[in-house]
């Protein structure tokens, strides 16, 4: 799996979030997550960590070269050699890696795994420690025995300044400790009375720097886990909010829009049509003799009937901008933007035929042996001072005409 595919994973994916929740509860004393979560943790912070390595690496390099002053005072007999090691060998090599991370960070993130970047930082610290060991071994100055203090600075560089991952920091500290012991053993001039004080000082520095490193990484990992949980909670909250919004605008029985959503959509369509000089059409639908249907077949059957009518109506009006809603009881309405004349009547006729085509038996109807619907249509180009209720009232008047004319038909306002 590539780094890019890992970083593109949803940070709040259920399996990752479940792992994060479990680790928050039980902890992670070994500073290691399960493989999938560990990869996500490492890759998610790779860019930020690379920037940090570059900045602290550059500052540390300046400090490393500034220690030429200590070389001049403590090991003056090999000062030229130490200057060569620091300025000619170590500094240019370190600058190559620093500039690569600074100027080609995108390439580094795409092609070099984070663990390899971590290893480069570790090796840079070990190289600095090795240069100190070599300088100390070459010197015959009586002050060279105090040169061991420089290992403490290099030790803090990796564990506290660069903040190597904890297990890298442990390996790094052990390597520095070995170099330190070898330096004591190989130093030509060394006061044995200084051995234990320097050893205790070094061991204490190792213990405290590793403790600091452990606490820093533990807090970082905990913040990462908490951020995953927070993202998941926000995602769930957003989904619930959208669901509540949907429910607040949807008729619970039929699944089409409710009156509130219809009125909001009508207002928006009306304003847009007024601005563009377009037509707004409305179709009012009423299920014929629905009270008789309820009385004869029961309310449960009535509810199923309304569901089927709503579905048939929604399927008959297929234009993207059409809005279908139930506005109460057995009454439905549809808004058709930029539609007029014969096209509106054809759309209404499709709805009428679809309802009749359901072939729902209705023995209590005086119009047909099956459930039917009456429809009224109206359309208007909104005037500047005209309200959206105008076209609704006109469609309602047309519906009244359809009922007066015998029901199960499409009508325009009487006399239109």
N, C-alpha and C positions, 0 to 999 in steps of 0.2 A: 504494500500500500504506500503511495507516494505522500510526501509532505503536503502537497497541494490538496489532495483528496481528503486528507485528515482535517486540514484547516477549513475546508469547505463544508464539513459535517455540521449539522445543526447542533449548536452547543447545548440545546435543551432537549436533545433526543431522549426518549424515554429510558433506554438502557443506560445511557450515561448519567442521567439524572438519578436513576435508582441507585447506581453505584455511589454517586456523590452523597445521597441521603444516608446510605449505610455507613459511609466513612465519617460523616459528620457525627453520627451517633456513637460509633465505636472507636474512632480515632485512627491514626496511621503512624504508630511509633517508629516503624521501620522506614519511614520516608519513601514509601513506594506505593503507588496506586496499582490497581489491576491494569493489565497491558493496554486495553483500549483507552481507559481514562488517562493513564500515564502519557501515552502518545499525544492525546489531545491537550493535556496540561503543558507538555514540553513545546508542542508546535504552536499553541495559542500565544505563548509568550516569547516566541523565537525572535521576532522583529524588535520588540522592546529590549530583550536581553542582549541582542547584538549591538544595539545603540549604546547600551550601558557598558558593554565590554570595550567598545571603541573609545568612549570618553575616558573611562577609568584607566584603560590601557595607555592612552596618550599621557595622562597625568602621571601615572606610575613610571612611565619611561623617563619623564623629566626628573622625577625623584631619583630614579636609578642612576642617571648620569650625574645628578648633583652630588652623589656619594663619592665622586672623584675627590672632593674635598677631604672626606674621611680617609680615602686611600692615600692622599698626600701626607696626612698627619700620622696615620697608623702604620702604613707599609710604604714608606717613601722609597725603599730600595727597589720596589717593583712598580713604581708609579707609572712608568712608560708602558709597561706591559698591561697594567690594569686599564689605562686609557685606551690602549689598542683593543682590548676585549670589549670594553663598554661602547666606545665610539665607532670603531671600525667593523667589529663583528656583530655584536648584539643589537645595537641601535638600528642599523639599516635593515637587518632581518625583521626586527619587530615592526619597523615602520611599514614594511611591505604588507604585513598582515593587517595592521591598523588602517592603512589607506585602502586596502581591499574591502574591509568592512565598512569604511566610510564612503567610498566612491562607487562601490559595486555591491551595495547591500542587497539589492533585488536578486542579483545573480547568486550571491552567497546563500540567500534564503531558499532559492529554488534548487540549488545543486549540492549544497553542503548540509548534511543532517545536523541538527542542533547538538547531538552528542559529539560530533566531530569538532564543532566550534568549542564546546566545553573542553575537549581534549587539547585543543591548540592553546587555550588559555592556561590549562594545567601545565603543559610542556613549557610555556613561556616562563612560568614561575620557576620550574625546575631548572631551566637553562640559566636563569638569573642566579639561582642558588649554586649551580655548578660553577659558574664564573667566579663567585665569591670563594668557593672551595679551592679552585685552581690558584687564584691570587694569593690566598692564605698559604697554600702549600709552597708556592714559589718564594715567599718572603722569608727573610731571616731576621726581620726586625723584632726586637723584644716586645713591641706593642702589638704584634700580630695575634697574640693570644686573646686580645680583647676584640679582635675582628669578628668573633663569633656572634656578637650582638647583631651583626648584619643579617644573620639567618632569621632572627625574630621578625625583622621588617619584611623579608621575603615571605615568611610564614603568614603574616597578617595580610599581605598582598593577595594571596590566593583565597584565604578563608573568609576574610572580612571585607576587603576592598572589592575584589572581583566577585565575591559571593559564589564560588563554585558550588554546584549541587552537593548536598551533604556527603554522599559516598565518594564523590570525586575529591571533596575536601579532606576526607579521612585518608584516602590514598596519598593525596598531596602532602599532608602533614607527616605521614609515616616516612615518605621519601625524604622530606626535609630533615626529619629527625635522624635518619640513617646518614645523610650527608653531614649533618652536624657532628655525629659521633665519629664518623670517619675523619672529619677535619680535626677533631681533638686528638685522635690517635696519630694522625700523620703530621701534625704541626711540629716542626723541628724544635721550636722554643715554646714550651708551655708549662706554666706554673701549676703543679698538681693540686695546690690548695684552691685553685680557681675551678677545678673540674666539677665538683659537686654543686657549688653555687650556680655555675653556668648551666649545668644539666637541669637543676631544679627550676631555674628561670625559664629554660626552654620548654620543659615539660608543663610548667604552669601556663606558659603562653599557648602551647598546643591545646591544653584542656579548655582554657577560656575562649580561645578563638573558635574551636569546634563547637563549644556550647553556644556561642553567639551565632555561628553559622546555622546550627540546628534550629534555634529559636526563630531566626529570620526566615528560613525555608519553611518551617512548620506554619508560621503565620501566613506566608505567601500561599502555601497549599490550601490552608483553611479558607483564605479569602477567595481562592479560585473555586473551591467547592461551594461556598456560600453564594458566589456570583452565578454559578450554574443553577442553584436552587432558586435564586431570585429571578433569573431569566425564565425558568420554567413556571414559576408562580405568576410572573407577568404575562407569559404566554397563555396560561390557563385563564387568568383574569380577563385578558383580551378576548379569548374565545367565549367566555361566559357573557361578557358585555355585548359581543356581537349577537350571541344567541338571544339575550334579553331584548336587544334592539329589534331583532327579527320577530320575536314573539309579540312585542308591543305593536308591531305593524302588520301582523298576520292574523287572520280570522282563525280561531282555534278549531272550529268545526270543519271548515272546508279547505283550509290551507292556502286560500287566495288572500289577497291583501284585505285589510279591514278599512273602516270608514276613515280613520285617522290618516292612514297612509294615502288613501285616495284623495283626501282633501289637500294634503301636502303636495302630492304629485300634480294634481290639477292646477294648483296655484303656480307651481314652477313652469308647467307647460303653458299656462295662460300668459305668464309674464314673458316667456321666450317668444311665443306666437305674436304677442303685441309688439315686441321689439322688431321681429322679422316680417311682420305683416302676413303671417300664415294662419291657416284655419285650425280650429279646435273642434273636434266632434265628440259627442257623448252618446252612448247607448245605454238606456235604462231597461232592465230586464226584470220581469215579475213572473214567478211560477204560477200558472193558472190553477185556481181552486185549491191552493195548498192547505188551507184550513180544513177543508173537507178530507184531504188526503191524510192529514194528521189524525183527524177524528176517526177515520176508517181503519187505518193501518197502524196507528200508534206513533209516538214521538221518535222511537228508535229508527223505525222505517223512514220517518220524515227526515231525520238527520242523514241517513244514507242517501236518500233522494237528493238532498241539497248538495252533498259531496259530489255526487255524479254530475249534477247540473253544473256545478262550479268547474269541474274538470273538463266537461264538454265545452264550456264557454272559453276556458283558458286555451284549450287546444284549437279552437276555431279562430281565435284572434292571435295570429302568429307574428305580427310585425314587432320588431325589437322595442319600439317605443310605446306599444299598447300597454295599458294598465287595467287589470281586472280586479274588482273588489266586491266584497259582500258588504252592503251598508245597513243590513238589518232584516231579520226574519227571512222571507223568501225573496228579498229584493237584491239584485246585483246591478253593478254599473261598470261600464268600460269607457276609458278615455282614449281616443285615437288622435294623436297629433298629426297635423298637416294632412287631414283626410276629409273629403267632403262629397256631397252629392251621391252619385250612384255607387261609389266605392264604399261609403258608409252603409248604405242600404244593403249592399251585397254582403258586407261583413256581418251585419245584423241577421240577414237571412241565413247565413252559414250557422250562426249560433242557434237560431230557431230550429233549423233542420237537425242539428246535432242533438238538441234536447229531445226533440220528438223521436229521433233515431235511437235513443236509449231504450225505447220501448218499455218503460216502467209502467206496469198496469196501474190504472187509476179509475176504479169503478165508480168513484164519487164525482167524477168530472162531468160537467154538462157540455163540455166542448169536444172531448176526444176520449177514447177508451184507454189512452196512455197519457203520461205526464207531458204537458206542453208548456210553452212560455209565450208571453206577450212582450213585445219590444217597442220602445219608442226611441227615435233617433233625432238628433238636432246637431247643427254645426254653425259656427259663426267665426268671423274674423274679429278678434277683440278690438274694441274701440278704446280710445285713451281713457275715458271715464267709465268704462263698463266693467262690472265685476264678474268673476268666474261663475258666480251663482246663476248668471243669466242663461248660459248654455245648459246648465243642469235643470233649471226650471223649464226650459223649452223641451228638453228630452223627457222630463216628467209629464209635461202636457201631452207630448206625443204618445207616451205610454198609456195615458188615460184614453186617448183616442183609439188606440189599439184594442183596449178592453171594451170600449163602447161599440166598436165595429165587429165584435164577436170573438175576440181573443185569438191566441195561436196565430199571430200575424205581426208584421213589422209596419209601423206607422210613423209618419212625420206629424208635426203639430197640425191639428185640424185647421183647414183653410189655408195651409202653407202650399 
